[in-house]
Amino acid sequence: MADPQSPSNPKWADVGVRTLSAVLLAPAVLIDIWYGGIWFEIFAAFLGILMAHEWTVIAHGRSTSQFALHALAALCAAFIPREAGAHVALGAILMIAAVAYAGVAFGPRAKSWWNYVGVPYVAFPVLALVVLRGNEHWGLHAIIWLVAIVWAADILAYFAGRLIGGPKLAPRISPKKTWAGLAGAITGSALASGIFASYLVPSIWPLVVLAGILAVVEQAGDMLESAFKRHYGVKDSGHLIPGHGGIMDRVDGLIAVVVVAGIVGYFRNPLEPAAGLFLW
């Protein structure tokens, strides 16, 4: 019998390739985050365009016009905030979404609600990333903190789910997810946040609690993408990243977390959302 913790066991068969992919991709991501400015905006735009491609291939049957609209929304989200502000970028995204919706409503293809949510799904995370990173003092900290808690949530959810197992979280949507995995995600995210925050702010507890909540959001984002793929009968959103699938398979939790964090930061400090995340 195979050792349940052995890489030869099917539960662990993808550990090596997943780890290698993460090790190769992480430095490029962190360099873009570190430099910020136009380099981070290009990175965010590229991320949005890749998501736009995967989304429209699945939901819109490789429609060139829908891809162009989704990609344009991502570009507006990435490059307009610096020049004209987030509100102008949001207005542009909503206008593009209206055109995309009209194309779906009057098009010949069968329709579901998934056909109408692609533009915000692609563009809102890009907008949140750029707005948060754009803060001169807290932007770098905000993005690194978000990436750290999402990575920690992913890692501990993965290992807790496979080592502990137990009842499934949402078997009809994501058969591999367990309540143990969710607990691991919350624990990992809270621990990473506490360590990170201890170097930045006097009181770590607000950020520990917020990170725990965002871990739930991260898992919900993962399940939302799983529901999307299940609806269209596909296993992965693409084949770009070995061991992970497509770019949406890799960032599904992160983009949900970034959007919710951006909203929290904005409501706490509309002028500096990144500061709103840290200064409680």
C-alpha positions in Angstrom: 0.0 0.0 0.0 1.3 3.4 -0.9 2.3 5.7 1.9 -0.5 8.4 2.2 2.2 11.0 2.5 4.4 9.7 -0.3 4.6 11.7 -3.6 3.8 8.4 -5.4 0.3 8.5 -3.9 -2.2 10.0 -6.3 -3.1 12.7 -3.7 0.4 14.0 -3.9 1.2 13.3 -7.6 1.0 17.0 -8.5 3.1 18.4 -5.7 6.4 18.4 -7.6 5.2 20.2 -10.7 3.0 22.6 -8.7 6.0 23.5 -6.6 8.3 23.9 -9.5 5.8 26.2 -11.3 5.4 28.3 -8.2 9.2 28.6 -7.7 9.7 29.7 -11.3 6.8 32.2 -11.4 7.1 33.8 -7.9 10.3 35.8 -8.6 8.9 37.5 -11.7 5.7 38.4 -9.8 7.6 39.7 -6.8 9.9 41.8 -9.0 6.9 43.5 -10.6 5.3 44.2 -7.3 8.6 45.6 -5.9 9.2 48.1 -8.8 5.5 49.2 -9.0 4.7 52.1 -11.3 4.4 51.4 -15.0 6.0 47.9 -14.6 3.3 46.8 -12.2 0.6 48.3 -14.4 1.9 46.3 -17.4 2.0 43.2 -15.3 -1.6 43.8 -14.1 -2.7 44.5 -17.7 -1.0 41.3 -18.9 -2.7 39.3 -16.2 -6.1 40.8 -17.2 -5.6 40.0 -20.9 -4.7 36.4 -20.1 -7.8 36.1 -18.0 -9.9 37.7 -20.7 -8.6 35.1 -23.2 -9.4 32.2 -21.0 -12.8 33.5 -20.0 -13.9 34.3 -23.5 -12.6 31.0 -24.9 -14.8 29.1 -22.4 -17.8 31.4 -22.1 -18.0 33.0 -25.5 -16.8 30.3 -27.8 -13.6 32.1 -28.8 -15.5 35.2 -29.8 -12.9 37.8 -31.1 -15.2 40.7 -30.3 -15.8 39.6 -26.8 -12.1 39.0 -26.2 -11.4 42.5 -27.5 -13.9 44.0 -25.1 -12.8 42.0 -22.1 -9.1 42.8 -22.8 -9.9 46.5 -23.4 -11.6 46.6 -19.9 -8.4 45.1 -18.4 -6.3 47.7 -20.1 -8.5 50.6 -18.9 -8.3 49.2 -15.4 -4.5 49.0 -15.5 -3.6 52.3 -17.2 -6.4 54.9 -16.5 -6.2 55.2 -12.7 -2.7 56.8 -12.7 -3.8 59.5 -15.3 -7.4 60.1 -14.5 -8.3 58.3 -11.3 -10.0 55.1 -10.3 -13.5 56.5 -10.8 -12.8 57.3 -14.5 -11.4 53.8 -14.9 -14.5 52.3 -13.3 -16.8 54.3 -15.6 -14.9 53.1 -18.6 -15.1 49.5 -17.5 -18.9 49.8 -16.9 -19.3 51.3 -20.4 -17.4 48.4 -22.0 -19.4 45.9 -19.9 -22.6 47.4 -21.3 -21.4 46.9 -24.9 -20.3 43.3 -24.1 -23.7 42.7 -22.5 -25.5 44.0 -25.6 -23.3 41.7 -27.7 -24.4 38.7 -25.6 -28.1 39.7 -25.4 -28.5 40.2 -29.2 -26.1 37.4 -30.2 -27.1 34.0 -31.5 -25.4 31.9 -28.9 -27.2 30.3 -25.9 -27.0 32.5 -22.9 -26.3 32.0 -19.2 -25.5 34.5 -16.5 -21.8 33.5 -16.9 -21.9 35.3 -20.2 -22.6 38.6 -18.5 -20.1 38.7 -15.7 -16.8 38.3 -17.6 -15.9 42.0 -17.9 -16.1 42.8 -14.2 -14.5 39.4 -13.3 -11.5 40.3 -15.5 -11.3 44.1 -14.9 -12.2 44.7 -11.3 -9.2 42.7 -9.9 -6.8 44.6 -12.2 -8.3 47.9 -11.0 -8.0 46.9 -7.4 -4.4 45.8 -7.8 -3.3 49.0 -9.5 -5.2 51.3 -7.1 -3.8 49.6 -4.0 -0.2 49.4 -5.4 -0.4 53.0 -6.5 -0.2 54.3 -2.9 3.3 55.7 -2.3 3.7 54.6 1.3 1.4 51.6 1.8 1.0 50.2 -1.7 4.0 47.9 -1.7 3.1 46.6 1.7 -0.5 46.1 0.7 0.2 43.9 -2.3 2.9 41.9 -0.7 0.6 41.3 2.3 -2.3 40.2 0.0 0.0 37.8 -1.9 1.5 36.4 1.3 -1.9 35.6 2.9 -3.2 34.1 -0.3 -0.1 31.9 -0.8 -0.3 30.9 2.9 -4.0 30.1 2.6 -3.4 28.0 -0.6 -0.5 26.1 0.9 -2.1 25.2 4.2 -5.4 24.4 2.5 -3.7 22.1 0.1 -1.8 20.1 2.8 -4.6 20.2 5.4 -7.1 18.9 2.9 -4.9 16.0 1.8 -3.5 15.1 5.3 -6.7 15.4 7.3 -9.4 15.0 4.6 -12.8 14.7 6.1 -16.2 16.1 5.1 -16.4 17.9 1.7 -16.9 21.7 1.7 -19.0 21.9 -1.5 -18.9 18.5 -3.3 -21.1 19.5 -6.1 -18.9 22.5 -7.0 -15.4 21.5 -6.0 -15.1 17.8 -5.0 -11.6 18.1 -3.6 -12.3 20.9 -1.1 -12.8 20.0 2.5 -13.7 21.8 5.7 -10.2 20.8 6.9 -8.8 22.6 3.9 -10.8 25.7 4.7 -9.6 25.6 8.3 -6.0 25.3 7.0 -6.5 28.3 4.7 -7.8 30.5 7.6 -5.0 29.4 9.9 -2.3 29.9 7.2 -3.6 33.3 6.2 -4.0 34.5 9.8 -0.5 33.3 10.7 1.1 35.0 7.7 -0.7 38.2 8.4 0.3 38.2 12.0 4.0 37.8 11.2 3.8 40.4 8.4 1.9 42.9 10.4 4.2 42.6 13.4 6.8 44.5 11.5 4.5 47.3 10.3 1.7 48.3 12.7 1.4 48.5 16.5 -1.7 46.2 16.7 -1.6 43.0 14.6 -5.1 41.7 15.6 -7.2 43.7 13.1 -5.0 42.4 10.3 -5.1 38.8 11.6 -8.9 38.9 11.7 -9.1 40.5 8.3 -6.7 37.9 6.9 -8.9 35.1 8.3 -12.0 36.6 6.6 -10.1 37.1 3.3 -9.0 33.4 3.5 -12.7 32.5 3.3 -13.0 34.9 0.4 -10.1 33.2 -1.3 -11.7 29.8 -1.0 -15.0 31.3 -2.3 -13.2 32.7 -5.3 -11.7 29.3 -6.0 -15.1 27.7 -5.8 -16.6 30.4 -8.0 -14.2 29.6 -10.8 -14.8 25.8 -10.2 -18.5 26.4 -10.7 -17.8 28.3 -13.9 -15.7 25.5 -15.3 -18.2 22.9 -14.2 -21.0 24.7 -16.0 -19.0 24.6 -19.2 -17.7 21.1 -18.7 -14.0 21.9 -18.6 -11.3 20.7 -16.2 -8.9 23.7 -16.4 -9.3 27.2 -17.6 -6.2 26.7 -19.8 -2.8 25.0 -20.0 -0.5 27.8 -19.4 1.0 26.8 -16.0 2.1 23.2 -15.5 0.4 21.6 -12.5 -2.1 24.4 -12.2 -3.8 24.7 -15.5 -4.6 28.2 -16.8 -3.9 31.6 -15.3 -7.5 31.7 -13.8 -6.8 28.4 -12.1 -3.8 30.0 -10.4 -5.3 33.4 -9.5 -8.9 32.6 -8.8 -8.6 33.1 -5.1 -6.2 36.0 -5.3 -8.5 38.1 -7.6 -11.4 37.6 -5.2 -9.3 38.7 -2.2 -7.9 41.7 -4.0 -11.3 43.0 -5.0 -12.7 42.6 -1.4 -9.6 44.1 0.1 -9.8 47.0 -2.3 -13.4 47.6 -1.3 -12.6 47.4 2.5 -9.6 49.8 2.0 -11.8 52.2 0.0 -14.6 52.4 2.5 -12.1 52.9 5.3 -10.0 55.5 3.5 -11.4 56.6 0.0 -8.3 58.7 -0.7 -5.8 56.0 0.2 -7.4 52.5 0.1 -4.0 50.8 0.8 -3.7 52.8 4.0 -7.2 51.9 4.9 -6.2 48.2 5.0 -3.4 48.8 7.5 -4.3 51.7 9.7 -7.1 50.7 12.1 
